[in-house]
Amino acid sequence: MIQQLERRLGELEAKLKPRALRAIIDAFLDWSALADSGYLSRPLPPDDSRLHQGVDENGDAVISRWWSVSFFEGTREQQEARLKELRQDPQFYKPLNEQEPPVRYQGGAGCEDGYRRIEEEKRRNPKAHST
């Protein structure tokens, strides 16, 4: 009986909880020292000014020294509210575990969103992406 009530309560919470904004959360990585067994975190310096800034005009923001987020939808106010929630989540205040993926998709975001963002950045700033 209690298990049924817990399951029903979980279903109701899932229905009533607002859907997360479509976003990709990325770990800051040390690309020069990729381990054979996984990824290595490269945290931002503790005094990096981006740690205290909000979402920029492209929908990008820094969550913590270890993680950043790119939003693909929502108003600026919605993005700022979600950033505030992410900044309160303790999982984003520790280095990436070498065995976990360095990217997290939320709200239905996928790889294609990340690729589109990279292509948009290349179009906006071709000199920064030239080889």
N, CA, C and O atoms as CSV, one atom per row, in Angstrom:
chain,resi,resn,atom,element,x,y,z
A,1,MET,N,N,0.824,-1.194,0.000
A,1,MET,CA,C,0.000,0.000,0.000
A,1,MET,C,C,0.874,1.267,0.000
A,1,MET,O,O,0.627,2.199,-0.765
A,2,ILE,N,N,1.892,1.285,0.863
A,2,ILE,CA,C,2.764,2.452,0.934
A,2,ILE,C,C,3.560,2.606,-0.359
A,2,ILE,O,O,3.765,3.723,-0.834
A,3,GLN,N,N,4.008,1.492,-0.926
A,3,GLN,CA,C,4.749,1.565,-2.186
A,3,GLN,C,C,3.878,2.135,-3.306
A,3,GLN,O,O,4.355,2.911,-4.134
A,4,GLN,N,N,2.616,1.754,-3.327
A,4,GLN,CA,C,1.710,2.275,-4.347
A,4,GLN,C,C,1.522,3.785,-4.174
A,4,GLN,O,O,1.508,4.532,-5.151
A,5,LEU,N,N,1.379,4.220,-2.930
A,5,LEU,CA,C,1.220,5.652,-2.674
A,5,LEU,C,C,2.484,6.423,-3.057
A,5,LEU,O,O,2.402,7.507,-3.634
A,6,GLU,N,N,3.648,5.863,-2.737
A,6,GLU,CA,C,4.897,6.516,-3.116
A,6,GLU,C,C,5.038,6.611,-4.631
A,6,GLU,O,O,5.482,7.634,-5.151
A,7,ARG,N,N,4.661,5.550,-5.340
A,7,ARG,CA,C,4.721,5.559,-6.798
A,7,ARG,C,C,3.771,6.603,-7.366
A,7,ARG,O,O,4.146,7.355,-8.265
A,8,ARG,N,N,2.546,6.659,-6.852
A,8,ARG,CA,C,1.564,7.634,-7.341
A,8,ARG,C,C,2.008,9.057,-7.038
A,8,ARG,O,O,1.824,9.959,-7.855
A,9,LEU,N,N,2.593,9.254,-5.859
A,9,LEU,CA,C,3.096,10.567,-5.506
A,9,LEU,C,C,4.229,10.975,-6.455
A,9,LEU,O,O,4.288,12.122,-6.898
A,10,GLY,N,N,5.115,10.044,-6.759
A,10,GLY,CA,C,6.196,10.311,-7.707
A,10,GLY,C,C,5.669,10.674,-9.083
A,10,GLY,O,O,6.192,11.581,-9.730
A,11,GLU,N,N,4.640,9.973,-9.534
A,11,GLU,CA,C,4.047,10.273,-10.837
A,11,GLU,C,C,3.432,11.671,-10.858
A,11,GLU,O,O,3.583,12.408,-11.832
A,12,LEU,N,N,2.733,12.033,-9.769
A,12,LEU,CA,C,2.128,13.360,-9.685
A,12,LEU,C,C,3.196,14.455,-9.661
A,12,LEU,O,O,3.054,15.480,-10.328
A,13,GLU,N,N,4.250,14.237,-8.901
A,13,GLU,CA,C,5.332,15.217,-8.855
A,13,GLU,C,C,5.957,15.403,-10.228
A,13,GLU,O,O,6.263,16.528,-10.625
A,14,ALA,N,N,6.149,14.304,-10.958
A,14,ALA,CA,C,6.739,14.385,-12.298
A,14,ALA,C,C,5.836,15.173,-13.240
A,14,ALA,O,O,6.327,15.933,-14.074
A,15,LYS,N,N,4.520,15.001,-13.115
A,15,LYS,CA,C,3.589,15.721,-13.980
A,15,LYS,C,C,3.527,17.208,-13.636
A,15,LYS,O,O,3.410,18.048,-14.528
A,16,LEU,N,N,3.605,17.530,-12.362
A,16,LEU,CA,C,3.444,18.912,-11.934
A,16,LEU,C,C,4.744,19.710,-11.968
A,16,LEU,O,O,4.716,20.939,-12.033
A,17,LYS,N,N,5.859,19.034,-11.925
A,17,LYS,CA,C,7.151,19.715,-11.930
A,17,LYS,C,C,7.383,20.320,-13.313
A,17,LYS,O,O,7.222,19.636,-14.323
A,18,PRO,N,N,7.757,21.591,-13.363
A,18,PRO,CA,C,8.014,22.188,-14.674
A,18,PRO,C,C,9.203,21.520,-15.353
A,18,PRO,O,O,10.181,21.144,-14.706
A,19,ARG,N,N,9.095,21.383,-16.658
A,19,ARG,CA,C,10.157,20.762,-17.445
A,19,ARG,C,C,11.387,21.657,-17.432
A,19,ARG,O,O,11.279,22.881,-17.510
A,20,ALA,N,N,12.549,21.040,-17.334
A,20,ALA,CA,C,13.803,21.794,-17.354
A,20,ALA,C,C,13.989,22.420,-18.727
A,20,ALA,O,O,13.566,21.861,-19.739
A,21,LEU,N,N,14.621,23.577,-18.751
A,21,LEU,CA,C,14.947,24.214,-20.024
A,21,LEU,C,C,15.923,23.341,-20.794
A,21,LEU,O,O,16.765,22.665,-20.202
A,22,ARG,N,N,15.808,23.358,-22.101
A,22,ARG,CA,C,16.727,22.598,-22.942
A,22,ARG,C,C,18.110,23.224,-22.803
A,22,ARG,O,O,18.315,24.390,-23.140
A,23,ALA,N,N,19.059,22.429,-22.299
A,23,ALA,CA,C,20.394,22.952,-22.021
A,23,ALA,C,C,21.419,21.829,-22.024
A,23,ALA,O,O,21.095,20.655,-21.843
A,24,ILE,N,N,22.662,22.230,-22.236
A,24,ILE,CA,C,23.790,21.309,-22.123
A,24,ILE,C,C,24.694,21.840,-21.021
A,24,ILE,O,O,25.059,23.016,-21.015
A,25,ILE,N,N,25.049,20.962,-20.090
A,25,ILE,CA,C,25.953,21.311,-19.008
A,25,ILE,C,C,27.278,20.618,-19.288
A,25,ILE,O,O,27.333,19.399,-19.453
A,26,ASP,N,N,28.350,21.414,-19.339
A,26,ASP,CA,C,29.679,20.901,-19.689
A,26,ASP,C,C,30.636,21.060,-18.521
A,26,ASP,O,O,30.601,22.054,-17.795
A,27,ALA,N,N,31.487,20.064,-18.355
A,27,ALA,CA,C,32.582,20.169,-17.389
A,27,ALA,C,C,33.748,20.895,-18.047
A,27,ALA,O,O,33.999,20.724,-19.240
A,28,PHE,N,N,34.456,21.699,-17.274
A,28,PHE,CA,C,35.701,22.288,-17.768
A,28,PHE,C,C,36.745,21.189,-17.730
A,28,PHE,O,O,36.994,20.602,-16.677
A,29,LEU,N,N,37.361,20.905,-18.878
A,29,LEU,CA,C,38.294,19.784,-18.973
A,29,LEU,C,C,39.708,20.255,-19.252
A,29,LEU,O,O,39.933,21.296,-19.870
A,30,ASP,N,N,40.641,19.467,-18.783
A,30,ASP,CA,C,42.051,19.680,-19.090
A,30,ASP,C,C,42.348,18.840,-20.328
A,30,ASP,O,O,42.671,17.656,-20.220
A,31,TRP,N,N,42.238,19.460,-21.512
A,31,TRP,CA,C,42.413,18.734,-22.765
A,31,TRP,C,C,43.857,18.331,-22.998
A,31,TRP,O,O,44.129,17.416,-23.775
A,32,SER,N,N,44.777,19.000,-22.338
A,32,SER,CA,C,46.180,18.660,-22.542
A,32,SER,C,C,46.589,17.431,-21.750
A,32,SER,O,O,47.666,16.881,-21.980
A,33,ALA,N,N,45.752,16.990,-20.826
A,33,ALA,CA,C,46.119,15.858,-19.970
A,33,ALA,C,C,45.006,14.818,-19.911
A,33,ALA,O,O,44.649,14.342,-18.833
A,34,LEU,N,N,44.462,14.471,-21.065
A,34,LEU,CA,C,43.411,13.461,-21.074
A,34,LEU,C,C,43.969,12.135,-20.584
A,34,LEU,O,O,44.985,11.645,-21.076
A,35,ALA,N,N,43.294,11.578,-19.624
A,35,ALA,CA,C,43.723,10.290,-19.076
A,35,ALA,C,C,43.235,9.169,-19.992
A,35,ALA,O,O,42.215,9.310,-20.666
A,36,ASP,N,N,43.955,8.076,-20.011
A,36,ASP,CA,C,43.532,6.927,-20.817
A,36,ASP,C,C,42.204,6.382,-20.310
A,36,ASP,O,O,41.417,5.833,-21.081
A,37,SER,N,N,41.959,6.533,-19.023
A,37,SER,CA,C,40.762,5.949,-18.435
A,37,SER,C,C,39.592,6.923,-18.361
A,37,SER,O,O,38.484,6.502,-18.028
A,38,GLY,N,N,39.787,8.185,-18.651
A,38,GLY,CA,C,38.673,9.123,-18.558
A,38,GLY,C,C,39.117,10.564,-18.718
A,38,GLY,O,O,40.224,10.841,-19.179
A,39,TYR,N,N,38.248,11.470,-18.333
A,39,TYR,CA,C,38.486,12.899,-18.469
A,39,TYR,C,C,39.026,13.475,-17.161
A,39,TYR,O,O,38.742,12.956,-16.081
A,40,LEU,N,N,39.802,14.547,-17.268
A,40,LEU,CA,C,40.320,15.229,-16.093
A,40,LEU,C,C,39.745,16.639,-16.042
A,40,LEU,O,O,39.750,17.358,-17.041
A,41,SER,N,N,39.249,17.027,-14.866
A,41,SER,CA,C,38.712,18.370,-14.689
A,41,SER,C,C,39.821,19.404,-14.693
A,41,SER,O,O,40.942,19.146,-14.254
A,42,ARG,N,N,39.486,20.564,-15.193
A,42,ARG,CA,C,40.392,21.706,-15.121
A,42,ARG,C,C,39.558,22.883,-14.623
A,42,ARG,O,O,38.998,23.631,-15.424
A,43,PRO,N,N,39.472,23.049,-13.306
A,43,PRO,CA,C,38.599,24.092,-12.764
A,43,PRO,C,C,39.102,25.497,-13.082
A,43,PRO,O,O,40.296,25.728,-13.278
A,44,LEU,N,N,38.157,26.416,-13.124
A,44,LEU,CA,C,38.508,27.821,-13.289
A,44,LEU,C,C,39.193,28.316,-12.018
A,44,LEU,O,O,38.998,27.734,-10.951
A,45,PRO,N,N,39.979,29.364,-12.111
A,45,PRO,CA,C,40.565,29.945,-10.897
A,45,PRO,C,C,39.436,30.453,-9.983
A,45,PRO,O,O,38.388,30.873,-10.472
A,46,PRO,N,N,39.648,30.414,-8.672
A,46,PRO,CA,C,38.586,30.837,-7.744
A,46,PRO,C,C,38.183,32.302,-7.908
A,46,PRO,O,O,37.078,32.681,-7.518
A,47,ASP,N,N,39.050,33.122,-8.471
A,47,ASP,CA,C,38.729,34.540,-8.627
A,47,ASP,C,C,38.229,34.891,-10.031
A,47,ASP,O,O,38.163,36.071,-10.375
A,48,ASP,N,N,37.879,33.904,-10.839
A,48,ASP,CA,C,37.376,34.154,-12.192
A,48,ASP,C,C,36.048,34.923,-12.096
A,48,ASP,O,O,35.126,34.486,-11.408
A,49,SER,N,N,35.959,36.044,-12.775
A,49,SER,CA,C,34.772,36.910,-12.678
A,49,SER,C,C,33.507,36.248,-13.215
A,49,SER,O,O,32.404,36.626,-12.820
A,50,ARG,N,N,33.645,35.273,-14.104
A,50,ARG,CA,C,32.461,34.603,-14.676
A,50,ARG,C,C,31.671,33.826,-13.629
A,50,ARG,O,O,30.499,33.513,-13.840
A,51,LEU,N,N,32.308,33.514,-12.501
A,51,LEU,CA,C,31.622,32.778,-11.441
A,51,LEU,C,C,30.492,33.588,-10.818
A,51,LEU,O,O,29.607,33.024,-10.173
A,52,HIS,N,N,30.515,34.907,-11.004
A,52,HIS,CA,C,29.514,35.783,-10.396
A,52,HIS,C,C,28.620,36.454,-11.426
A,52,HIS,O,O,27.756,37.255,-11.071
A,53,GLN,N,N,28.818,36.136,-12.688
A,53,GLN,CA,C,28.014,36.735,-13.743
A,53,GLN,C,C,26.817,35.852,-14.052
A,53,GLN,O,O,26.774,34.681,-13.673
A,54,GLY,N,N,25.847,36.432,-14.745
A,54,GLY,CA,C,24.667,35.694,-15.146
A,54,GLY,C,C,24.819,35.107,-16.540
A,54,GLY,O,O,25.930,34.901,-17.027
A,55,VAL,N,N,23.695,34.845,-17.163
A,55,VAL,CA,C,23.654,34.273,-18.507
A,55,VAL,C,C,23.971,35.357,-19.524
A,55,VAL,O,O,23.426,36.458,-19.449
A,56,ASP,N,N,24.855,35.052,-20.481
A,56,ASP,CA,C,25.201,36.049,-21.498
A,56,ASP,C,C,24.188,36.029,-22.641
A,56,ASP,O,O,23.230,35.256,-22.621
A,57,GLU,N,N,24.410,36.885,-23.633
A,57,GLU,CA,C,23.456,37.028,-24.745
A,57,GLU,C,C,23.335,35.774,-25.599
A,57,GLU,O,O,22.366,35.630,-26.344
A,58,ASN,N,N,24.306,34.861,-25.504
A,58,ASN,CA,C,24.249,33.609,-26.261
A,58,ASN,C,C,23.616,32.468,-25.465
A,58,ASN,O,O,23.492,31.352,-25.970
A,59,GLY,N,N,23.219,32.741,-24.232
A,59,GLY,CA,C,22.621,31.698,-23.401
A,59,GLY,C,C,23.642,30.886,-22.622
A,59,GLY,O,O,23.316,29.820,-22.100
A,60,ASP,N,N,24.878,31.377,-22.538
A,60,ASP,CA,C,25.937,30.655,-21.833
A,60,ASP,C,C,26.187,31.261,-20.462
A,60,ASP,O,O,26.051,32.469,-20.270
A,61,ALA,N,N,26.557,30.403,-19.507
A,61,ALA,CA,C,26.879,30.871,-18.159
A,61,ALA,C,C,27.781,29.855,-17.466
A,61,ALA,O,O,27.837,28.687,-17.851
A,62,VAL,N,N,28.473,30.314,-16.452
A,62,VAL,CA,C,29.321,29.458,-15.631
A,62,VAL,C,C,28.536,29.112,-14.368
A,62,VAL,O,O,28.036,29.996,-13.672
A,63,ILE,N,N,28.437,27.812,-14.082
A,63,ILE,CA,C,27.744,27.355,-12.877
A,63,ILE,C,C,28.694,27.421,-11.684
A,63,ILE,O,O,28.364,27.973,-10.634
A,64,SER,N,N,29.874,26.850,-11.870
A,64,SER,CA,C,30.869,26.764,-10.801
A,64,SER,C,C,32.249,26.694,-11.423
A,64,SER,O,O,32.384,26.818,-12.641
A,65,ARG,N,N,33.265,26.500,-10.619
A,65,ARG,CA,C,34.627,26.372,-11.144
A,65,ARG,C,C,34.752,25.153,-12.057
A,65,ARG,O,O,35.665,25.093,-12.880
A,66,TRP,N,N,33.847,24.182,-11.921
A,66,TRP,CA,C,33.969,22.920,-12.643
A,66,TRP,C,C,32.979,22.759,-13.793
A,66,TRP,O,O,33.192,21.898,-14.647
A,67,TRP,N,N,31.903,23.553,-13.853
A,67,TRP,CA,C,30.826,23.313,-14.821
A,67,TRP,C,C,30.313,24.619,-15.435
A,67,TRP,O,O,30.303,25.668,-14.790
A,68,SER,N,N,29.886,24.526,-16.703
A,68,SER,CA,C,29.217,25.634,-17.393
A,68,SER,C,C,27.924,25.109,-18.006
A,68,SER,O,O,27.720,23.898,-18.099
A,69,VAL,N,N,27.054,26.026,-18.423
A,69,VAL,CA,C,25.781,25.640,-19.031
A,69,VAL,C,C,25.538,26.480,-20.273
A,69,VAL,O,O,25.910,27.653,-20.327
A,70,SER,N,N,24.909,25.867,-21.273
A,70,SER,CA,C,24.452,26.555,-22.486
A,70,SER,C,C,22.965,26.285,-22.624
A,70,SER,O,O,22.544,25.138,-22.772
A,71,PHE,N,N,22.170,27.351,-22.574
A,71,PHE,CA,C,20.720,27.222,-22.722
A,71,PHE,C,C,20.338,27.386,-24.183
A,71,PHE,O,O,20.946,28.175,-24.907
A,72,PHE,N,N,19.330,26.639,-24.615
A,72,PHE,CA,C,18.866,26.693,-25.999
A,72,PHE,C,C,17.436,27.208,-26.112
A,72,PHE,O,O,16.893,27.309,-27.212
A,73,GLU,N,N,16.831,27.532,-24.974
A,73,GLU,CA,C,15.471,28.044,-24.996
A,73,GLU,C,C,15.215,28.816,-23.717
A,73,GLU,O,O,16.053,28.851,-22.816
A,74,GLY,N,N,14.056,29.428,-23.652
A,74,GLY,CA,C,13.653,30.153,-22.462
A,74,GLY,C,C,13.982,31.632,-22.542
A,74,GLY,O,O,14.873,32.056,-23.277
A,75,THR,N,N,13.238,32.404,-21.766
A,75,THR,CA,C,13.514,33.830,-21.674
A,75,THR,C,C,14.749,34.044,-20.814
A,75,THR,O,O,15.201,33.129,-20.126
A,76,ARG,N,N,15.278,35.222,-20.854
A,76,ARG,CA,C,16.455,35.536,-20.032
A,76,ARG,C,C,16.144,35.293,-18.548
A,76,ARG,O,O,16.985,34.782,-17.809
A,77,GLU,N,N,14.938,35.660,-18.124
A,77,GLU,CA,C,14.541,35.464,-16.726
A,77,GLU,C,C,14.478,33.981,-16.366
A,77,GLU,O,O,14.911,33.584,-15.284
A,78,GLN,N,N,13.943,33.166,-17.267
A,78,GLN,CA,C,13.882,31.723,-17.030
A,78,GLN,C,C,15.287,31.126,-16.960
A,78,GLN,O,O,15.568,30.277,-16.114
A,79,GLN,N,N,16.159,31.571,-17.850
A,79,GLN,CA,C,17.533,31.078,-17.854
A,79,GLN,C,C,18.251,31.468,-16.561
A,79,GLN,O,O,18.952,30.649,-15.965
A,80,GLU,N,N,18.077,32.704,-16.134
A,80,GLU,CA,C,18.714,33.162,-14.889
A,80,GLU,C,C,18.188,32.377,-13.691
A,80,GLU,O,O,18.950,32.032,-12.787
A,81,ALA,N,N,16.885,32.096,-13.684
A,81,ALA,CA,C,16.303,31.318,-12.588
A,81,ALA,C,C,16.871,29.899,-12.571
A,81,ALA,O,O,17.176,29.358,-11.508
A,82,ARG,N,N,17.009,29.311,-13.743
A,82,ARG,CA,C,17.567,27.951,-13.820
A,82,ARG,C,C,19.041,27.958,-13.432
A,82,ARG,O,O,19.503,27.035,-12.762
A,83,LEU,N,N,19.780,28.972,-13.836
A,83,LEU,CA,C,21.185,29.090,-13.438
A,83,LEU,C,C,21.284,29.154,-11.915
A,83,LEU,O,O,22.161,28.523,-11.324
A,84,LYS,N,N,20.408,29.900,-11.288
A,84,LYS,CA,C,20.416,29.999,-9.825
A,84,LYS,C,C,20.194,28.621,-9.193
A,84,LYS,O,O,20.854,28.268,-8.216
A,85,GLU,N,N,19.266,27.852,-9.752
A,85,GLU,CA,C,19.022,26.493,-9.250
A,85,GLU,C,C,20.264,25.617,-9.416
A,85,GLU,O,O,20.649,24.894,-8.498
A,86,LEU,N,N,20.883,25.687,-10.587
A,86,LEU,CA,C,22.072,24.875,-10.852
A,86,LEU,C,C,23.206,25.251,-9.910
A,86,LEU,O,O,23.955,24.386,-9.455
A,87,ARG,N,N,23.333,26.537,-9.619
A,87,ARG,CA,C,24.390,26.984,-8.710
A,87,ARG,C,C,24.158,26.533,-7.271
A,87,ARG,O,O,25.085,26.554,-6.462
A,88,GLN,N,N,22.955,26.131,-6.949
A,88,GLN,CA,C,22.664,25.633,-5.607
A,88,GLN,C,C,22.804,24.119,-5.509
A,88,GLN,O,O,22.697,23.562,-4.416
A,89,ASP,N,N,23.040,23.452,-6.618
A,89,ASP,CA,C,23.140,21.997,-6.643
A,89,ASP,C,C,24.573,21.569,-6.307
A,89,ASP,O,O,25.499,21.907,-7.045
A,90,PRO,N,N,24.772,20.828,-5.201
A,90,PRO,CA,C,26.125,20.459,-4.777
A,90,PRO,C,C,26.900,19.597,-5.774
A,90,PRO,O,O,28.130,19.577,-5.730
A,91,GLN,N,N,26.217,18.887,-6.670
A,91,GLN,CA,C,26.943,18.033,-7.623
A,91,GLN,C,C,27.827,18.846,-8.565
A,91,GLN,O,O,28.760,18.298,-9.152
A,92,PHE,N,N,27.554,20.137,-8.720
A,92,PHE,CA,C,28.344,20.965,-9.621
A,92,PHE,C,C,29.483,21.699,-8.905
A,92,PHE,O,O,30.125,22.576,-9.484
A,93,TYR,N,N,29.724,21.339,-7.661
A,93,TYR,CA,C,30.800,21.972,-6.892
A,93,TYR,C,C,31.891,20.988,-6.528
A,93,TYR,O,O,32.505,21.073,-5.465
A,94,LYS,N,N,32.117,20.064,-7.424
A,94,LYS,CA,C,33.208,19.106,-7.234
A,94,LYS,C,C,33.748,18.726,-8.607
A,94,LYS,O,O,33.046,18.838,-9.612
A,95,PRO,N,N,34.987,18.282,-8.642
A,95,PRO,CA,C,35.573,17.889,-9.926
A,95,PRO,C,C,34.823,16.717,-10.551
A,95,PRO,O,O,34.171,15.930,-9.865
A,96,LEU,N,N,34.932,16.630,-11.829
A,96,LEU,CA,C,34.351,15.533,-12.591
A,96,LEU,C,C,35.016,14.223,-12.187
A,96,LEU,O,O,36.241,14.143,-12.103
A,97,ASN,N,N,34.222,13.216,-11.943
A,97,ASN,CA,C,34.750,11.876,-11.719
A,97,ASN,C,C,35.229,11.380,-13.082
A,97,ASN,O,O,34.499,11.494,-14.066
A,98,GLU,N,N,36.433,10.837,-13.155
A,98,GLU,CA,C,37.014,10.419,-14.446
A,98,GLU,C,C,36.123,9.455,-15.217
A,98,GLU,O,O,36.226,9.369,-16.441
A,99,GLN,N,N,35.259,8.738,-14.532
A,99,GLN,CA,C,34.427,7.737,-15.194
A,99,GLN,C,C,33.072,8.283,-15.636
A,99,GLN,O,O,32.340,7.585,-16.338
A,100,GLU,N,N,32.717,9.503,-15.249
A,100,GLU,CA,C,31.424,10.039,-15.649
A,100,GLU,C,C,31.556,10.896,-16.901
A,100,GLU,O,O,32.623,11.453,-17.160
A,101,PRO,N,N,30.493,11.005,-17.670
A,101,PRO,CA,C,30.569,11.805,-18.902
A,101,PRO,C,C,30.727,13.288,-18.570
A,101,PRO,O,O,30.147,13.766,-17.595
A,102,PRO,N,N,31.505,14.020,-19.369
A,102,PRO,CA,C,31.737,15.435,-19.091
A,102,PRO,C,C,30.632,16.359,-19.594
A,102,PRO,O,O,30.741,17.580,-19.481
A,103,VAL,N,N,29.568,15.779,-20.147
A,103,VAL,CA,C,28.452,16.561,-20.677
A,103,VAL,C,C,27.155,15.978,-20.138
A,103,VAL,O,O,26.987,14.761,-20.063
A,104,ARG,N,N,26.238,16.872,-19.761
A,104,ARG,CA,C,24.917,16.445,-19.302
A,104,ARG,C,C,23.868,17.201,-20.097
A,104,ARG,O,O,23.939,18.421,-20.249
A,105,TYR,N,N,22.901,16.462,-20.596
A,105,TYR,CA,C,21.831,17.049,-21.398
A,105,TYR,C,C,20.588,17.178,-20.534
A,105,TYR,O,O,20.251,16.265,-19.780
A,106,GLN,N,N,19.900,18.324,-20.645
A,106,GLN,CA,C,18.690,18.542,-19.865
A,106,GLN,C,C,17.575,19.064,-20.744
A,106,GLN,O,O,17.818,19.725,-21.754
A,107,GLY,N,N,16.353,18.762,-20.351
A,107,GLY,CA,C,15.187,19.292,-21.035
A,107,GLY,C,C,15.050,18.857,-22.474
A,107,GLY,O,O,14.444,19.568,-23.276
A,108,GLY,N,N,15.600,17.700,-22.824
A,108,GLY,CA,C,15.489,17.201,-24.180
A,108,GLY,C,C,16.607,17.652,-25.106
A,108,GLY,O,O,16.559,17.379,-26.305
A,109,ALA,N,N,17.608,18.332,-24.576
A,109,ALA,CA,C,18.742,18.747,-25.414
A,109,ALA,C,C,19.531,17.522,-25.845
A,109,ALA,O,O,19.520,16.492,-25.172
A,110,GLY,N,N,20.212,17.647,-26.971
A,110,GLY,CA,C,21.012,16.540,-27.478
A,110,GLY,C,C,22.273,17.033,-28.151
A,110,GLY,O,O,22.545,18.233,-28.192
A,111,CYS,N,N,23.036,16.101,-28.675
A,111,CYS,CA,C,24.306,16.428,-29.339
A,111,CYS,C,C,24.115,17.445,-30.453
A,111,CYS,O,O,24.948,18.331,-30.641
A,112,GLU,N,N,23.021,17.317,-31.189
A,112,GLU,CA,C,22.800,18.222,-32.318
A,112,GLU,C,C,22.709,19.672,-31.854
A,112,GLU,O,O,23.084,20.575,-32.602
A,113,ASP,N,N,22.218,19.920,-30.633
A,113,ASP,CA,C,22.182,21.282,-30.105
A,113,ASP,C,C,23.593,21.820,-29.908
A,113,ASP,O,O,23.874,22.978,-30.218
A,114,GLY,N,N,24.464,20.987,-29.400
A,114,GLY,CA,C,25.856,21.384,-29.207
A,114,GLY,C,C,26.536,21.680,-30.526
A,114,GLY,O,O,27.262,22.666,-30.645
A,115,TYR,N,N,26.306,20.834,-31.521
A,115,TYR,CA,C,26.906,21.059,-32.847
A,115,TYR,C,C,26.398,22.361,-33.465
A,115,TYR,O,O,27.167,23.115,-34.060
A,116,ARG,N,N,25.091,22.619,-33.318
A,116,ARG,CA,C,24.533,23.861,-33.847
A,116,ARG,C,C,25.166,25.075,-33.180
A,116,ARG,O,O,25.462,26.073,-33.836
A,117,ARG,N,N,25.371,24.979,-31.860
A,117,ARG,CA,C,25.972,26.096,-31.125
A,117,ARG,C,C,27.389,26.357,-31.631
A,117,ARG,O,O,27.778,27.511,-31.813
A,118,ILE,N,N,28.149,25.314,-31.854
A,118,ILE,CA,C,29.515,25.468,-32.363
A,118,ILE,C,C,29.497,26.120,-33.742
A,118,ILE,O,O,30.302,27.011,-34.013
A,119,GLU,N,N,28.594,25.688,-34.610
A,119,GLU,CA,C,28.497,26.271,-35.949
A,119,GLU,C,C,28.096,27.742,-35.883
A,119,GLU,O,O,28.606,28.554,-36.655
A,120,GLU,N,N,27.188,28.093,-34.969
A,120,GLU,CA,C,26.801,29.494,-34.807
A,120,GLU,C,C,27.992,30.334,-34.360
A,120,GLU,O,O,28.195,31.443,-34.853
A,121,GLU,N,N,28.775,29.806,-33.427
A,121,GLU,CA,C,29.960,30.518,-32.952
A,121,GLU,C,C,30.964,30.713,-34.089
A,121,GLU,O,O,31.584,31.770,-34.199
A,122,LYS,N,N,31.122,29.694,-34.931
A,122,LYS,CA,C,32.045,29.806,-36.068
A,122,LYS,C,C,31.589,30.896,-37.022
A,122,LYS,O,O,32.416,31.651,-37.534
A,123,ARG,N,N,30.290,30.991,-37.271
A,123,ARG,CA,C,29.772,32.024,-38.173
A,123,ARG,C,C,29.944,33.419,-37.577
A,123,ARG,O,O,30.267,34.368,-38.292
A,124,ARG,N,N,29.727,33.539,-36.271
A,124,ARG,CA,C,29.845,34.843,-35.615
A,124,ARG,C,C,31.296,35.303,-35.500
A,124,ARG,O,O,31.586,36.494,-35.613
A,125,ASN,N,N,32.206,34.355,-35.273
A,125,ASN,CA,C,33.605,34.703,-35.038
A,125,ASN,C,C,34.514,33.738,-35.798
A,125,ASN,O,O,35.128,32.860,-35.192
A,126,PRO,N,N,34.604,33.895,-37.124
A,126,PRO,CA,C,35.389,32.930,-37.919
A,126,PRO,C,C,36.888,32.935,-37.593
A,126,PRO,O,O,37.540,31.901,-37.731
A,127,LYS,N,N,37.441,34.055,-37.170
A,127,LYS,CA,C,38.873,34.135,-36.890
A,127,LYS,C,C,39.242,33.277,-35.678
A,127,LYS,O,O,40.329,32.701,-35.637
A,128,ALA,N,N,38.367,33.191,-34.715
A,128,ALA,CA,C,38.666,32.416,-33.494
A,128,ALA,C,C,38.667,30.925,-33.772
A,128,ALA,O,O,39.229,30.157,-32.991
A,129,HIS,N,N,38.055,30.497,-34.862
A,129,HIS,CA,C,37.938,29.066,-35.158
A,129,HIS,C,C,38.731,28.650,-36.388
A,129,HIS,O,O,38.584,27.525,-36.865
A,130,SER,N,N,39.559,29.533,-36.901
A,130,SER,CA,C,40.334,29.152,-38.083
A,130,SER,C,C,41.569,28.360,-37.675
A,130,SER,O,O,42.094,28.520,-36.573
A,131,THR,N,N,42.019,27.507,-38.580
A,131,THR,CA,C,43.188,26.660,-38.287
A,131,THR,C,C,44.416,27.181,-38.969
A,131,THR,O,O,45.491,26.596,-38.836
